[in-house]
Amino acid sequence: MVENITSERVIKNVVERMWSTNKYDVMARGYEYYKKMKPILQRNSVANVSLFYQFLLECKSLPYSKKGVTTTYEHVWGYYKNEATDEEKTRYKQFVSRLQEIESVFYEFPDVVVDAVTFIRELNEKYPKPYITQSTFIYPKPEWNIVIVKGYLYSIVDGVVTKE
């Protein structure tokens, strides 16, 4: 049974989880979009769920940018750089260099982006980071608007938070 959620606390938790799941995907499309979400999140309320959803939906339709993907890759690398071996650090630097050769915008990941993301997945298997495991940029999934909060499945569609 699907239940509409009106509790401010639950809605805030769902929005925060959905943002943490999708923020690197948004960042990879352009850091400027990532920054535009901050004021929306600061006004996190029932009234802003629709604005949050519409902005996230709009971002998901935008192309990725070379600069955005590189910035995101460098940011995510920060979770692993202190644990990484010298060989892994060298591979990281090689990917950063190779990312400079891709087109400036694209909708589908070029091979080097696929390889760089696969490298992050390998690091995540070796040095698990739950925050990265939930990222739709590193682990894409079609259900970007569905999250689990405290064991319950929630979604946002057209600005309405529901619980399955």
N, C-alpha and C positions, 0 to 999 in steps of 0.2 A: 504494500500500500504506500502510495506517495503522499507525503505530508508537506504542506507549505510551512516554512519556518518564519516566525516573526520575532523571535527572541534576539535582541540586539547582541547579546554575548555570543550566541551561537553563530549569528551572521558574521560577526567580526572574526571569529575563529575560522569560519569557512573561507571568507575573503582572504585572510592572511595566508591560509594554507594554499589556496588557489594561486595567489601571487607568488609564493615561494616556489611553487611547482613550475610556474610559467615565466618567471622573471628573466631567466637566462635566455629563453627563446626570444623574448621581447628585446633584450639587450643585443642579441645577435642581429636583429633587424635594424637596430640603430640606437645608440646610447641615448639620443635625444628622446626617444619614446619611453625608455626606461625611466628617465628623469621626469617626464610628464606624468607618470603614474604616482609619484610621491604625494602631490597635493590631493589627489583623489583618495589615496589611502589614509592620509591624515584626517580626512573628513569621513572616515569609515562609519557608515550608518546605514540603516535600512534604506533611506532615501538615495544613498549613493551606490547601492548595489547595481542598479541599472546603468549608471555612468561607468562604473568599474567594468561590468560585463561588456558593454558596448565598446569601450576603449580597448579592452583585451581582444575582443572579436575583430575589431578593425586592425589591430597590430598583427594578428595572426594571418591577415590577408596581404600584408605587405611583404615585399621581397627582403631577403637577407642582404646585408651589405658586407663587403670585405672588411671595412673598418669595424663594424659591429661584431662580426664573427671573431676577428682577431682580438678585440678587446675582451669579449666573453671568454675566449680560449685562455687568454692570459689571466683573467680573473679566476676562472675555475682552476687553473694550474696552481694558484696560490694555496689551495687546499692540500696539495701534494708535495710542493717544492721542498719542504723540510724533511720529508721522509724518503724522497726519491733518490735512487742511486745515481752515480755519475753518468751511467749509460742512459738512464731515463731523462736526466737533465739535458743530455746531448740530443736525444730524440725530440724533446720538447722544443729546443732551440731550432732544430731542423724544420719542425712543423711551422713555427712562427715565421721562419724565412720563406718556406714554401707558400704560406698563406698570402704573402705579398704578391704572388704571381697570379692570383685568381681574378676573375672579372669583378668589377666594382659592385654589381648587384646581381642577384640570382634568386630563383624560387626553389630550386632543387640543389642540394649540396653537391658541389664538384667533388671529384675523387679525393683530393687532398683534405677537404673538410671532413669527409667520411672517415678517412684515415686518422685525422687528428682527434675526432670524437671517439673513434674506436680505441685510440691510445688512452684517452681519459677513462673509458670504460675499463680497460685493462688495469689502469692505476687504481680505479675504484674497487676492483675485485681484490687487488693486493692490499690496498689501504682503504678499507670501506669508510665511506662518508655518507650516512643516510640522507643528508641534505642534497647531495649530488644524485643519489639513486632516484630521487623523486623528480628530478629535472626533466622536463619535456624536451629540452635542447639536447641533452646527453642521451636520454632514453625516450625518443618520440613515441607518442601514442595519440590515436585519433580522439580519445575522450579527454581533451585538455580541460574541460569544464566540469570534471567529476573528481572529487577528492574524498579521502577518508579522514575523518576527525573523530578521535576517541572511539574508534571502532565502528562508526556509522558512515554510510555512503551518502554524500551530499552532492548536489549539482546546482549550478546556476544557469538558467536559461531565460533569456529576455529579462534579466534583472530580478528574477524570482528564485529564491533559495528553496530547494526542496530536499527532503530526506527520504531515502528509499526504505 
